[in-house]
Amino acid sequence: MVLTFFFVTTIVLLGGVIFPIENMPKPIQMLTYVFPLRYFTVIVRAIFLKGVGIEVLWDEGLCLLAIGLGTLVLSLIRFKKKIS
């Protein structure tokens, strides 16, 4: 539980939910590209605050899709190793 709390807190702090990513140091900004919450936050803020559509947000959606597919493939590989 403590380890999960550490990871969730880190992801929320670096995802741009609490602090803007533009105000973070450059190395930390590069690290935020790993977390899916970064892209989701951009999508949600753009939809609710600006009213933009999919034509503006397609690149964030593709990043979320790539992270999701990568996680799925990695989990399938690890699951097959456990069954064998």
C-alpha positions, 0 to 999 in steps of 0.5 A: 500500500505504501509503494502504491501511494508513492507511485500514485502521488508521483504520477499525480504530481508529475501529470500536470493535475496539480502543478503546470508542466511548463513550470517544472524543470526541463529534465522533469518535463521530459520525465512526464512524457512517460505518464498517461495522466499527462495526456489525459489531463491535456485532453480533459482541460481542452475539452472542458475549458476550450471546447475543442474537438478530436481534430485538435487532440488526436496526438494526445489520443494517439499517445494514450493509445500507444501507452495502452497497447504497450502495456497490453503487449507487456502484460500478455508477454509476462502472463504467458511466461507465468503460465509456462 
